Amino acid sequence: MTYAHWELVPTRWKDNDVYGHVNNVVHYSLMDTVINDWLITEGGLDIHTGDAIGLCVESHCNYLAAVEFPEKLAIGLRVGKLGRSSVRYEIGIHRANRSEVVAEGHFVHVFVDRTSRRPVEITGRLRASLEALVVD
């Protein structure tokens, strides 16, 4: 799969579970981290005081291979669908050299008003940053 953005992320000592591999919840954390890093740095999302916030309404992950600390992982990010107030991110977690996909998943955010929690339109810099992640 083709991704518009890549980040190299190290696993941490605490990511391994008693079975000796990175626990499944870490995969979700990695996906969430890469998404939100993009939203903040490229989209200008103000997570502390901005009027709009993104709420995760759906997430999914397929685990394809085990990962162990101290591996570094290449996380690919793309937008599969950009709606008026929602976005579906598609994420691929690969070994650092991108030789093997270890997990694939998706997140769906609905952007809402911080106070009312009602959907709001994705506009301006945030929309432009998400459009930059769309891969045909």
N, CA, C and O atoms as CSV, one atom per row, in Angstrom:
chain,resi,resn,atom,element,x,y,z
A,1,MET,N,N,0.839,-1.173,0.000
A,1,MET,CA,C,0.000,0.000,0.000
A,1,MET,C,C,0.889,1.244,0.000
A,1,MET,O,O,1.974,1.224,0.582
A,2,THR,N,N,0.456,2.295,-0.628
A,2,THR,CA,C,1.192,3.546,-0.706
A,2,THR,C,C,0.732,4.491,0.401
A,2,THR,O,O,-0.465,4.631,0.655
A,3,TYR,N,N,1.687,5.129,1.050
A,3,TYR,CA,C,1.382,6.074,2.130
A,3,TYR,C,C,1.976,7.432,1.793
A,3,TYR,O,O,3.033,7.520,1.167
A,4,ALA,N,N,1.290,8.487,2.211
A,4,ALA,CA,C,1.729,9.851,1.933
A,4,ALA,C,C,2.742,10.352,2.953
A,4,ALA,O,O,3.511,11.269,2.665
A,5,HIS,N,N,2.749,9.761,4.140
A,5,HIS,CA,C,3.615,10.231,5.225
A,5,HIS,C,C,4.197,9.031,5.960
A,5,HIS,O,O,3.510,8.035,6.185
A,6,TRP,N,N,5.465,9.137,6.329
A,6,TRP,CA,C,6.144,8.083,7.098
A,6,TRP,C,C,6.805,8.675,8.322
A,6,TRP,O,O,7.351,9.777,8.273
A,7,GLU,N,N,6.755,7.943,9.418
A,7,GLU,CA,C,7.499,8.292,10.636
A,7,GLU,C,C,8.203,7.048,11.142
A,7,GLU,O,O,7.641,5.954,11.113
A,8,LEU,N,N,9.421,7.214,11.600
A,8,LEU,CA,C,10.171,6.130,12.220
A,8,LEU,C,C,9.994,6.266,13.730
A,8,LEU,O,O,10.322,7.302,14.309
A,9,VAL,N,N,9.474,5.214,14.364
A,9,VAL,CA,C,9.144,5.266,15.790
A,9,VAL,C,C,9.819,4.088,16.501
A,9,VAL,O,O,9.675,2.942,16.076
A,10,PRO,N,N,10.547,4.367,17.573
A,10,PRO,CA,C,11.170,3.262,18.315
A,10,PRO,C,C,10.158,2.590,19.243
A,10,PRO,O,O,9.271,3.246,19.789
A,11,THR,N,N,10.300,1.282,19.412
A,11,THR,CA,C,9.548,0.625,20.471
A,11,THR,C,C,10.281,0.922,21.777
A,11,THR,O,O,11.438,1.342,21.771
A,12,ARG,N,N,9.593,0.698,22.891
A,12,ARG,CA,C,10.172,0.985,24.197
A,12,ARG,C,C,10.255,-0.298,25.016
A,12,ARG,O,O,9.536,-1.258,24.740
A,13,TRP,N,N,11.108,-0.318,26.001
A,13,TRP,CA,C,11.290,-1.464,26.872
A,13,TRP,C,C,9.958,-1.943,27.413
A,13,TRP,O,O,9.690,-3.144,27.429
A,14,LYS,N,N,9.126,-1.024,27.853
A,14,LYS,CA,C,7.845,-1.396,28.467
A,14,LYS,C,C,6.808,-1.904,27.463
A,14,LYS,O,O,5.748,-2.376,27.875
A,15,ASP,N,N,7.082,-1.822,26.172
A,15,ASP,CA,C,6.119,-2.275,25.155
A,15,ASP,C,C,6.015,-3.792,25.080
A,15,ASP,O,O,4.977,-4.314,24.672
A,16,ASN,N,N,7.069,-4.514,25.465
A,16,ASN,CA,C,7.018,-5.984,25.439
A,16,ASN,C,C,6.101,-6.493,26.548
A,16,ASN,O,O,6.067,-5.943,27.649
A,17,ASP,N,N,5.366,-7.544,26.239
A,17,ASP,CA,C,4.522,-8.160,27.257
A,17,ASP,C,C,5.175,-9.446,27.768
A,17,ASP,O,O,6.307,-9.751,27.395
A,18,VAL,N,N,4.485,-10.187,28.601
A,18,VAL,CA,C,5.066,-11.398,29.202
A,18,VAL,C,C,5.347,-12.486,28.169
A,18,VAL,O,O,6.075,-13.436,28.458
A,19,TYR,N,N,4.783,-12.359,26.976
A,19,TYR,CA,C,5.028,-13.335,25.920
A,19,TYR,C,C,6.248,-12.977,25.075
A,19,TYR,O,O,6.597,-13.703,24.144
A,20,GLY,N,N,6.902,-11.847,25.403
A,20,GLY,CA,C,8.136,-11.475,24.737
A,20,GLY,C,C,7.978,-10.710,23.446
A,20,GLY,O,O,8.938,-10.576,22.687
A,21,HIS,N,N,6.777,-10.202,23.176
A,21,HIS,CA,C,6.597,-9.377,21.983
A,21,HIS,C,C,5.819,-8.115,22.340
A,21,HIS,O,O,5.216,-8.020,23.408
A,22,VAL,N,N,5.844,-7.156,21.431
A,22,VAL,CA,C,5.127,-5.900,21.653
A,22,VAL,C,C,3.633,-6.212,21.739
A,22,VAL,O,O,3.061,-6.843,20.850
A,23,ASN,N,N,3.026,-5.762,22.818
A,23,ASN,CA,C,1.617,-6.033,23.069
A,23,ASN,C,C,0.725,-5.322,22.058
A,23,ASN,O,O,1.073,-4.259,21.544
A,24,ASN,N,N,-0.430,-5.924,21.783
A,24,ASN,CA,C,-1.331,-5.393,20.758
A,24,ASN,C,C,-1.786,-3.958,21.020
A,24,ASN,O,O,-1.997,-3.211,20.064
A,25,VAL,N,N,-1.942,-3.552,22.264
A,25,VAL,CA,C,-2.402,-2.191,22.531
A,25,VAL,C,C,-1.370,-1.154,22.090
A,25,VAL,O,O,-1.721,-0.006,21.817
A,26,VAL,N,N,-0.113,-1.551,22.022
A,26,VAL,CA,C,0.941,-0.629,21.590
A,26,VAL,C,C,0.738,-0.251,20.127
A,26,VAL,O,O,1.014,0.886,19.743
A,27,HIS,N,N,0.266,-1.173,19.315
A,27,HIS,CA,C,0.014,-0.877,17.900
A,27,HIS,C,C,-0.993,0.263,17.769
A,27,HIS,O,O,-0.810,1.171,16.958
A,28,TYR,N,N,-2.058,0.212,18.574
A,28,TYR,CA,C,-3.054,1.284,18.554
A,28,TYR,C,C,-2.443,2.603,19.014
A,28,TYR,O,O,-2.728,3.657,18.446
A,29,SER,N,N,-1.613,2.543,20.030
A,29,SER,CA,C,-0.958,3.745,20.528
A,29,SER,C,C,-0.047,4.358,19.469
A,29,SER,O,O,-0.012,5.579,19.315
A,30,LEU,N,N,0.688,3.522,18.741
A,30,LEU,CA,C,1.548,4.016,17.669
A,30,LEU,C,C,0.731,4.702,16.579
A,30,LEU,O,O,1.096,5.778,16.105
A,31,MET,N,N,-0.374,4.074,16.184
A,31,MET,CA,C,-1.223,4.667,15.155
A,31,MET,C,C,-1.777,6.006,15.621
A,31,MET,O,O,-1.726,6.995,14.890
A,32,ASP,N,N,-2.306,6.033,16.840
A,32,ASP,CA,C,-2.887,7.250,17.408
A,32,ASP,C,C,-1.839,8.354,17.514
A,32,ASP,O,O,-2.137,9.518,17.245
A,33,THR,N,N,-0.620,8.000,17.902
A,33,THR,CA,C,0.455,8.977,18.041
A,33,THR,C,C,0.829,9.596,16.707
A,33,THR,O,O,0.970,10.815,16.611
A,34,VAL,N,N,0.991,8.778,15.674
A,34,VAL,CA,C,1.370,9.299,14.357
A,34,VAL,C,C,0.259,10.190,13.791
A,34,VAL,O,O,0.537,11.240,13.213
A,35,ILE,N,N,-0.982,9.773,13.956
A,35,ILE,CA,C,-2.112,10.589,13.492
A,35,ILE,C,C,-2.118,11.942,14.194
A,35,ILE,O,O,-2.171,12.985,13.540
A,36,ASN,N,N,-2.063,11.926,15.514
A,36,ASN,CA,C,-2.175,13.178,16.258
A,36,ASN,C,C,-0.954,14.066,16.096
A,36,ASN,O,O,-1.080,15.290,16.132
A,37,ASP,N,N,0.219,13.483,15.919
A,37,ASP,CA,C,1.397,14.293,15.613
A,37,ASP,C,C,1.178,15.058,14.312
A,37,ASP,O,O,1.504,16.242,14.217
A,38,TRP,N,N,0.623,14.373,13.307
A,38,TRP,CA,C,0.338,15.026,12.021
A,38,TRP,C,C,-0.690,16.142,12.203
A,38,TRP,O,O,-0.506,17.250,11.698
A,39,LEU,N,N,-1.768,15.848,12.924
A,39,LEU,CA,C,-2.828,16.844,13.114
A,39,LEU,C,C,-2.308,18.105,13.806
A,39,LEU,O,O,-2.697,19.219,13.454
A,40,ILE,N,N,-1.434,17.924,14.782
A,40,ILE,CA,C,-0.913,19.060,15.542
A,40,ILE,C,C,0.132,19.826,14.737
A,40,ILE,O,O,0.049,21.050,14.628
A,41,THR,N,N,1.119,19.119,14.170
A,41,THR,CA,C,2.224,19.809,13.501
A,41,THR,C,C,1.860,20.309,12.106
A,41,THR,O,O,2.263,21.405,11.717
A,42,GLU,N,N,1.109,19.520,11.359
A,42,GLU,CA,C,0.777,19.923,9.980
A,42,GLU,C,C,-0.602,20.584,9.876
A,42,GLU,O,O,-0.801,21.488,9.065
A,43,GLY,N,N,-1.542,20.132,10.694
A,43,GLY,CA,C,-2.898,20.654,10.618
A,43,GLY,C,C,-3.198,21.808,11.553
A,43,GLY,O,O,-4.237,22.458,11.437
A,44,GLY,N,N,-2.277,22.063,12.489
A,44,GLY,CA,C,-2.489,23.163,13.419
A,44,GLY,C,C,-3.555,22.897,14.467
A,44,GLY,O,O,-4.084,23.838,15.059
A,45,LEU,N,N,-3.881,21.630,14.708
A,45,LEU,CA,C,-4.910,21.307,15.696
A,45,LEU,C,C,-4.427,21.690,17.093
A,45,LEU,O,O,-3.355,21.270,17.530
A,46,ASP,N,N,-5.228,22.489,17.780
A,46,ASP,CA,C,-4.922,22.908,19.149
A,46,ASP,C,C,-5.655,21.969,20.093
A,46,ASP,O,O,-6.849,22.135,20.342
A,47,ILE,N,N,-4.934,20.981,20.618
A,47,ILE,CA,C,-5.578,19.952,21.436
A,47,ILE,C,C,-5.977,20.449,22.827
A,47,ILE,O,O,-6.775,19.810,23.512
A,48,HIS,N,N,-5.424,21.583,23.238
A,48,HIS,CA,C,-5.699,22.074,24.586
A,48,HIS,C,C,-6.827,23.092,24.642
A,48,HIS,O,O,-7.650,23.043,25.556
A,49,THR,N,N,-6.882,24.010,23.689
A,49,THR,CA,C,-7.877,25.084,23.783
A,49,THR,C,C,-8.651,25.329,22.491
A,49,THR,O,O,-9.487,26.231,22.443
A,50,GLY,N,N,-8.389,24.540,21.438
A,50,GLY,CA,C,-9.085,24.755,20.168
A,50,GLY,C,C,-10.574,24.470,20.267
A,50,GLY,O,O,-11.017,23.708,21.126
A,51,ASP,N,N,-11.336,25.086,19.381
A,51,ASP,CA,C,-12.792,24.898,19.375
A,51,ASP,C,C,-13.185,23.494,18.940
A,51,ASP,O,O,-14.176,22.948,19.425
A,52,ALA,N,N,-12.407,22.902,18.021
A,52,ALA,CA,C,-12.739,21.568,17.501
A,52,ALA,C,C,-11.749,20.534,18.004
A,52,ALA,O,O,-10.563,20.815,18.173
A,53,ILE,N,N,-12.257,19.332,18.239
A,53,ILE,CA,C,-11.419,18.200,18.618
A,53,ILE,C,C,-11.833,16.994,17.783
A,53,ILE,O,O,-12.970,16.913,17.317
A,54,GLY,N,N,-10.912,16.068,17.599
A,54,GLY,CA,C,-11.209,14.843,16.864
A,54,GLY,C,C,-11.489,13.706,17.829
A,54,GLY,O,O,-10.662,13.403,18.689
A,55,LEU,N,N,-12.647,13.074,17.696
A,55,LEU,CA,C,-12.992,11.920,18.528
A,55,LEU,C,C,-12.891,10.654,17.698
A,55,LEU,O,O,-13.433,10.587,16.595
A,56,CYS,N,N,-12.203,9.654,18.218
A,56,CYS,CA,C,-12.112,8.368,17.535
A,56,CYS,C,C,-13.434,7.634,17.703
A,56,CYS,O,O,-13.854,7.349,18.825
A,57,VAL,N,N,-14.093,7.327,16.584
A,57,VAL,CA,C,-15.367,6.614,16.640
A,57,VAL,C,C,-15.249,5.183,16.127
A,57,VAL,O,O,-16.179,4.387,16.260
A,58,GLU,N,N,-14.090,4.862,15.535
A,58,GLU,CA,C,-13.870,3.498,15.034
A,58,GLU,C,C,-12.379,3.267,14.896
A,58,GLU,O,O,-11.640,4.158,14.477
A,59,SER,N,N,-11.938,2.069,15.249
A,59,SER,CA,C,-10.540,1.703,15.033
A,59,SER,C,C,-10.464,0.203,14.795
A,59,SER,O,O,-11.315,-0.564,15.245
A,60,HIS,N,N,-9.420,-0.190,14.074
A,60,HIS,CA,C,-9.253,-1.601,13.736
A,60,HIS,C,C,-7.776,-1.855,13.469
A,60,HIS,O,O,-7.062,-0.968,13.000
A,61,CYS,N,N,-7.318,-3.076,13.769
A,61,CYS,CA,C,-5.937,-3.446,13.474
A,61,CYS,C,C,-5.859,-4.927,13.129
A,61,CYS,O,O,-6.419,-5.771,13.828
A,62,ASN,N,N,-5.161,-5.226,12.048
A,62,ASN,CA,C,-4.807,-6.605,11.692
A,62,ASN,C,C,-3.341,-6.793,12.016
A,62,ASN,O,O,-2.487,-6.038,11.552
A,63,TYR,N,N,-3.054,-7.811,12.820
A,63,TYR,CA,C,-1.688,-8.100,13.233
A,63,TYR,C,C,-1.125,-9.173,12.313
A,63,TYR,O,O,-1.700,-10.252,12.176
A,64,LEU,N,N,0.008,-8.864,11.683
A,64,LEU,CA,C,0.559,-9.751,10.664
A,64,LEU,C,C,1.868,-10.407,11.069
A,64,LEU,O,O,2.209,-11.470,10.552
A,65,ALA,N,N,2.607,-9.792,11.985
A,65,ALA,CA,C,3.890,-10.351,12.426
A,65,ALA,C,C,4.236,-9.782,13.796
A,65,ALA,O,O,3.839,-8.668,14.138
A,66,ALA,N,N,4.974,-10.557,14.566
A,66,ALA,CA,C,5.376,-10.119,15.897
A,66,ALA,C,C,6.504,-9.096,15.819
A,66,ALA,O,O,7.323,-9.114,14.900
A,67,VAL,N,N,6.524,-8.216,16.795
A,67,VAL,CA,C,7.542,-7.183,16.927
A,67,VAL,C,C,8.089,-7.274,18.352
A,67,VAL,O,O,7.350,-7.579,19.288
A,68,GLU,N,N,9.378,-7.011,18.507
A,68,GLU,CA,C,10.001,-7.049,19.832
A,68,GLU,C,C,10.851,-5.811,20.056
A,68,GLU,O,O,11.491,-5.305,19.134
A,69,PHE,N,N,10.849,-5.324,21.309
A,69,PHE,CA,C,11.806,-4.290,21.677
A,69,PHE,C,C,13.201,-4.871,21.479
A,69,PHE,O,O,13.425,-6.016,21.871
A,70,PRO,N,N,14.133,-4.157,20.904
A,70,PRO,CA,C,14.220,-2.728,20.653
A,70,PRO,C,C,14.044,-2.326,19.184
A,70,PRO,O,O,14.790,-1.482,18.688
A,71,GLU,N,N,13.099,-2.899,18.501
A,71,GLU,CA,C,12.897,-2.559,17.086
A,71,GLU,C,C,12.397,-1.133,16.902
A,71,GLU,O,O,11.689,-0.581,17.744
A,72,LYS,N,N,12.790,-0.559,15.772
A,72,LYS,CA,C,12.199,0.684,15.311
A,72,LYS,C,C,11.204,0.307,14.228
A,72,LYS,O,O,11.426,-0.631,13.462
A,73,LEU,N,N,10.110,1.043,14.174
A,73,LEU,CA,C,9.049,0.739,13.215
A,73,LEU,C,C,8.781,1.939,12.327
A,73,LEU,O,O,8.766,3.078,12.794
A,74,ALA,N,N,8.569,1.680,11.052
A,74,ALA,CA,C,8.193,2.721,10.094
A,74,ALA,C,C,6.666,2.711,10.008
A,74,ALA,O,O,6.058,1.704,9.644
A,75,ILE,N,N,6.064,3.838,10.347
A,75,ILE,CA,C,4.611,3.945,10.354
A,75,ILE,C,C,4.195,4.775,9.149
A,75,ILE,O,O,4.578,5.938,9.024
A,76,GLY,N,N,3.405,4.168,8.259
A,76,GLY,CA,C,2.886,4.865,7.088
A,76,GLY,C,C,1.485,5.359,7.368
A,76,GLY,O,O,0.678,4.655,7.974
A,77,LEU,N,N,1.193,6.580,6.923
A,77,LEU,CA,C,-0.113,7.207,7.158
A,77,LEU,C,C,-0.674,7.744,5.851
A,77,LEU,O,O,0.036,8.349,5.048
A,78,ARG,N,N,-1.956,7.507,5.660
A,78,ARG,CA,C,-2.675,8.048,4.503
A,78,ARG,C,C,-4.116,8.293,4.907
A,78,ARG,O,O,-4.573,7.778,5.927
A,79,VAL,N,N,-4.832,9.072,4.118
A,79,VAL,CA,C,-6.263,9.275,4.327
A,79,VAL,C,C,-6.995,8.475,3.262
A,79,VAL,O,O,-6.785,8.669,2.065
A,80,GLY,N,N,-7.857,7.574,3.718
A,80,GLY,CA,C,-8.656,6.766,2.808
A,80,GLY,C,C,-9.938,7.446,2.391
A,80,GLY,O,O,-10.414,7.258,1.271
A,81,LYS,N,N,-10.508,8.250,3.301
A,81,LYS,CA,C,-11.743,8.970,2.998
A,81,LYS,C,C,-11.790,10.230,3.852
A,81,LYS,O,O,-11.599,10.189,5.067
A,82,LEU,N,N,-12.046,11.344,3.186
A,82,LEU,CA,C,-12.174,12.626,3.867
A,82,LEU,C,C,-13.569,13.160,3.618
A,82,LEU,O,O,-13.931,13.490,2.489
A,83,GLY,N,N,-14.345,13.240,4.683
A,83,GLY,CA,C,-15.708,13.746,4.585
A,83,GLY,C,C,-15.814,15.175,5.068
A,83,GLY,O,O,-14.805,15.859,5.240
A,84,ARG,N,N,-17.033,15.625,5.286
A,84,ARG,CA,C,-17.286,16.986,5.754
A,84,ARG,C,C,-16.765,17.181,7.178
A,84,ARG,O,O,-16.114,18.182,7.475
A,85,SER,N,N,-17.058,16.212,8.063
A,85,SER,CA,C,-16.641,16.322,9.465
A,85,SER,C,C,-15.866,15.093,9.949
A,85,SER,O,O,-15.480,15.019,11.116
A,86,SER,N,N,-15.645,14.146,9.065
A,86,SER,CA,C,-14.956,12.921,9.478
A,86,SER,C,C,-13.829,12.571,8.516
A,86,SER,O,O,-13.788,13.023,7.371
A,87,VAL,N,N,-12.920,11.751,9.026
A,87,VAL,CA,C,-11.787,11.304,8.220
A,87,VAL,C,C,-11.437,9.878,8.631
A,87,VAL,O,O,-11.447,9.531,9.813
A,88,ARG,N,N,-11.131,9.068,7.633
A,88,ARG,CA,C,-10.659,7.700,7.879
A,88,ARG,C,C,-9.182,7.659,7.521
A,88,ARG,O,O,-8.804,7.848,6.365
A,89,TYR,N,N,-8.346,7.409,8.535
A,89,TYR,CA,C,-6.915,7.258,8.348
A,89,TYR,C,C,-6.621,5.783,8.134
A,89,TYR,O,O,-7.244,4.924,8.757
A,90,GLU,N,N,-5.679,5.489,7.259
A,90,GLU,CA,C,-5.215,4.126,7.045
A,90,GLU,C,C,-3.733,4.098,7.390
A,90,GLU,O,O,-2.952,4.929,6.925
A,91,ILE,N,N,-3.367,3.129,8.212
A,91,ILE,CA,C,-2.032,3.096,8.771
A,91,ILE,C,C,-1.385,1.745,8.513
A,91,ILE,O,O,-2.020,0.703,8.676
A,92,GLY,N,N,-0.123,1.767,8.110
A,92,GLY,CA,C,0.660,0.546,7.961
A,92,GLY,C,C,1.856,0.601,8.886
A,92,GLY,O,O,2.609,1.575,8.880
A,93,ILE,N,N,2.031,-0.432,9.672
A,93,ILE,CA,C,3.182,-0.517,10.563
A,93,ILE,C,C,4.152,-1.525,9.948
A,93,ILE,O,O,3.820,-2.695,9.761
A,94,HIS,N,N,5.352,-1.048,9.641
A,94,HIS,CA,C,6.363,-1.851,8.947
A,94,HIS,C,C,7.629,-1.939,9.780
A,94,HIS,O,O,7.854,-1.121,10.672
A,95,ARG,N,N,8.450,-2.931,9.485
A,95,ARG,CA,C,9.795,-2.943,10.049
A,95,ARG,C,C,10.502,-1.678,9.556
A,95,ARG,O,O,10.111,-1.110,8.536
A,96,ALA,N,N,11.517,-1.245,10.255
A,96,ALA,CA,C,12.166,0.041,9.971
A,96,ALA,C,C,12.583,0.201,8.518
A,96,ALA,O,O,12.481,1.296,7.965
A,97,ASN,N,N,13.048,-0.870,7.891
A,97,ASN,CA,C,13.490,-0.782,6.496
A,97,ASN,C,C,12.343,-0.982,5.500
A,97,ASN,O,O,12.562,-1.040,4.291
A,98,ARG,N,N,11.125,-1.085,6.023
A,98,ARG,CA,C,9.889,-1.258,5.234
A,98,ARG,C,C,9.867,-2.574,4.460
A,98,ARG,O,O,9.153,-2.701,3.466
A,99,SER,N,N,10.647,-3.547,4.915
A,99,SER,CA,C,10.719,-4.836,4.236
A,99,SER,C,C,9.516,-5.727,4.537
A,99,SER,O,O,9.206,-6.643,3.775
A,100,GLU,N,N,8.847,-5.452,5.648
A,100,GLU,CA,C,7.737,-6.310,6.050
A,100,GLU,C,C,6.674,-5.485,6.769
A,100,GLU,O,O,6.979,-4.668,7.638
A,101,VAL,N,N,5.430,-5.716,6.390
A,101,VAL,CA,C,4.304,-5.103,7.094
A,101,VAL,C,C,4.025,-5.966,8.314
A,101,VAL,O,O,3.826,-7.174,8.187
A,102,VAL,N,N,4.008,-5.358,9.493
A,102,VAL,CA,C,3.725,-6.121,10.708
A,102,VAL,C,C,2.290,-5.918,11.199
A,102,VAL,O,O,1.770,-6.739,11.956
A,103,ALA,N,N,1.646,-4.820,10.769
A,103,ALA,CA,C,0.247,-4.587,11.128
A,103,ALA,C,C,-0.332,-3.525,10.192
A,103,ALA,O,O,0.379,-2.650,9.699
A,104,GLU,N,N,-1.628,-3.626,9.964
A,104,GLU,CA,C,-2.352,-2.617,9.192
A,104,GLU,C,C,-3.632,-2.291,9.937
A,104,GLU,O,O,-4.285,-3.171,10.498
A,105,GLY,N,N,-3.979,-1.024,9.935
A,105,GLY,CA,C,-5.187,-0.648,10.644
A,105,GLY,C,C,-5.787,0.631,10.114
A,105,GLY,O,O,-5.294,1.243,9.166
A,106,HIS,N,N,-6.881,1.016,10.769
A,106,HIS,CA,C,-7.501,2.295,10.433
A,106,HIS,C,C,-8.120,2.924,11.678
A,106,HIS,O,O,-8.473,2.240,12.638
A,107,PHE,N,N,-8.237,4.227,11.630
A,107,PHE,CA,C,-8.909,5.027,12.662
A,107,PHE,C,C,-9.900,5.916,11.931
A,107,PHE,O,O,-9.624,6.360,10.817
A,108,VAL,N,N,-11.031,6.178,12.528
A,108,VAL,CA,C,-11.969,7.171,12.019
A,108,VAL,C,C,-12.154,8.223,13.102
A,108,VAL,O,O,-12.539,7.919,14.231
A,109,HIS,N,N,-11.872,9.468,12.732
A,109,HIS,CA,C,-12.119,10.607,13.615
A,109,HIS,C,C,-13.337,11.363,13.118
A,109,HIS,O,O,-13.502,11.552,11.912
A,110,VAL,N,N,-14.182,11.793,14.025
A,110,VAL,CA,C,-15.210,12.780,13.735
A,110,VAL,C,C,-14.800,14.034,14.496
A,110,VAL,O,O,-14.574,13.993,15.705
A,111,PHE,N,N,-14.707,15.134,13.786
A,111,PHE,CA,C,-14.363,16.398,14.428
A,111,PHE,C,C,-15.630,17.037,14.960
A,111,PHE,O,O,-16.628,17.185,14.256
A,112,VAL,N,N,-15.552,17.413,16.238
A,112,VAL,CA,C,-16.716,17.953,16.941
A,112,VAL,C,C,-16.332,19.229,17.667
A,112,VAL,O,O,-15.155,19.490,17.919
A,113,ASP,N,N,-17.342,20.019,17.998
A,113,ASP,CA,C,-17.161,21.186,18.845
A,113,ASP,C,C,-16.768,20.704,20.242
A,113,ASP,O,O,-17.405,19.808,20.796
A,114,ARG,N,N,-15.731,21.293,20.802
A,114,ARG,CA,C,-15.211,20.870,22.105
A,114,ARG,C,C,-16.292,20.886,23.186
A,114,ARG,O,O,-16.312,20.000,24.040
A,115,THR,N,N,-17.180,21.862,23.167
A,115,THR,CA,C,-18.179,22.015,24.222
A,115,THR,C,C,-19.441,21.208,23.959
A,115,THR,O,O,-19.876,20.437,24.814
A,116,SER,N,N,-20.029,21.380,22.783
A,116,SER,CA,C,-21.322,20.737,22.486
A,116,SER,C,C,-21.185,19.288,22.052
A,116,SER,O,O,-22.145,18.522,22.139
A,117,ARG,N,N,-20.000,18.904,21.584
A,117,ARG,CA,C,-19.723,17.570,21.028
A,117,ARG,C,C,-20.555,17.278,19.764
A,117,ARG,O,O,-20.799,16.120,19.426
A,118,ARG,N,N,-20.972,18.321,19.091
A,118,ARG,CA,C,-21.686,18.188,17.822
A,118,ARG,C,C,-20.675,18.283,16.680
A,118,ARG,O,O,-19.711,19.043,16.775
A,119,PRO,N,N,-20.881,17.516,15.593
A,119,PRO,CA,C,-19.935,17.546,14.468
A,119,PRO,C,C,-19.754,18.949,13.893
A,119,PRO,O,O,-20.692,19.741,13.809
A,120,VAL,N,N,-18.509,19.222,13.501
A,120,VAL,CA,C,-18.175,20.485,12.849
A,120,VAL,C,C,-17.439,20.185,11.550
A,120,VAL,O,O,-16.810,19.136,11.407
A,121,GLU,N,N,-17.523,21.103,10.620
A,121,GLU,CA,C,-16.867,20.934,9.329
A,121,GLU,C,C,-15.350,21.069,9.481
A,121,GLU,O,O,-14.863,21.924,10.221
A,122,ILE,N,N,-14.620,20.221,8.775
A,122,ILE,CA,C,-13.155,20.291,8.736
A,122,ILE,C,C,-12.795,21.343,7.694
A,122,ILE,O,O,-13.129,21.200,6.518
A,123,THR,N,N,-12.113,22.400,8.129
A,123,THR,CA,C,-11.812,23.513,7.229
A,123,THR,C,C,-10.357,23.955,7.370
A,123,THR,O,O,-9.610,23.448,8.206
A,124,GLY,N,N,-9.982,24.907,6.535
A,124,GLY,CA,C,-8.711,25.611,6.646
A,124,GLY,C,C,-7.482,24.723,6.599
A,124,GLY,O,O,-7.405,23.768,5.827
A,125,ARG,N,N,-6.522,25.068,7.450
A,125,ARG,CA,C,-5.232,24.366,7.496
A,125,ARG,C,C,-5.414,22.885,7.821
A,125,ARG,O,O,-4.706,22.040,7.273
A,126,LEU,N,N,-6.355,22.567,8.708
A,126,LEU,CA,C,-6.581,21.173,9.068
A,126,LEU,C,C,-7.035,20.373,7.852
A,126,LEU,O,O,-6.515,19.287,7.595
A,127,ARG,N,N,-8.000,20.901,7.103
A,127,ARG,CA,C,-8.482,20.207,5.907
A,127,ARG,C,C,-7.359,20.054,4.880
A,127,ARG,O,O,-7.198,18.989,4.284
A,128,ALA,N,N,-6.592,21.111,4.680
A,128,ALA,CA,C,-5.492,21.062,3.710
A,128,ALA,C,C,-4.470,19.989,4.104
A,128,ALA,O,O,-3.950,19.280,3.242
A,129,SER,N,N,-4.188,19.872,5.391
A,129,SER,CA,C,-3.213,18.858,5.831
A,129,SER,C,C,-3.744,17.449,5.611
A,129,SER,O,O,-2.976,16.542,5.291
A,130,LEU,N,N,-5.036,17.258,5.778
A,130,LEU,CA,C,-5.639,15.945,5.545
A,130,LEU,C,C,-5.714,15.631,4.057
A,130,LEU,O,O,-5.516,14.485,3.652
A,131,GLU,N,N,-5.998,16.637,3.247
A,131,GLU,CA,C,-6.017,16.448,1.792
A,131,GLU,C,C,-4.639,16.020,1.296
A,131,GLU,O,O,-4.533,15.259,0.334
A,132,ALA,N,N,-3.585,16.505,1.950
A,132,ALA,CA,C,-2.212,16.157,1.560
A,132,ALA,C,C,-1.919,14.674,1.806
A,132,ALA,O,O,-0.981,14.130,1.224
A,133,LEU,N,N,-2.704,14.017,2.655
A,133,LEU,CA,C,-2.513,12.603,2.965
A,133,LEU,C,C,-3.326,11.674,2.069
A,133,LEU,O,O,-3.192,10.454,2.158
A,134,VAL,N,N,-4.166,12.240,1.210
A,134,VAL,CA,C,-4.981,11.409,0.314
A,134,VAL,C,C,-4.076,10.865,-0.783
A,134,VAL,O,O,-3.360,11.616,-1.446
A,135,VAL,N,N,-4.120,9.543,-0.964
A,135,VAL,CA,C,-3.317,8.880,-1.997
A,135,VAL,C,C,-4.285,8.200,-2.958
A,135,VAL,O,O,-5.158,7.440,-2.538
A,136,ASP,N,N,-4.124,8.477,-4.243
A,136,ASP,CA,C,-5.005,7.848,-5.246
A,136,ASP,C,C,-4.580,6.435,-5.555
A,136,ASP,O,O,-5.211,5.766,-6.374
